[in-house]
Amino acid sequence: MLRTAMGLRSWLAAPWGALPPRPPLLLLLLLLLLLQPPPPTWALSPRISLPLGSEERPFLRFEAEHISNYTALLLSRDGRTLYVGAREALFALSSNLSFLPGGEYQELLWGAD
């Protein structure tokens, strides 16, 4: 604080037309972060979504025996495979087979030791 007060005094005592001291880089970066605009609304919504009753959404529910907590979803770049991470399992669901009732899927199981 003493250093800041001394810097202010030297600035006030500087001759007319002299450049004021530059603000610290950290303060400038903080101001830039605070003045950023909020993210656009499209960035806050899912990139792919289908209404529940849509014909493009042929399945309503997927589940496997003794598996729970389906929390991680990843769609492949070509949009044909949905990877589903669950507790102690990882599923690869093919859009042309797995999404229909009784459809096939690949399953990788591991124990959470």
Buried (B, 14 or more C-beta within 10 A) or exposed (E): EEEEEEEEEEEEEEEEEEEEEEEEEEEEEEEEEEEEEEEEEEEEEEEEEEEEEEEEEEEEEBEBEEBEEBEEEEBEEEEEBBBBEBEEBBBBBBBEEBBEEEBEBEEEEEEEE
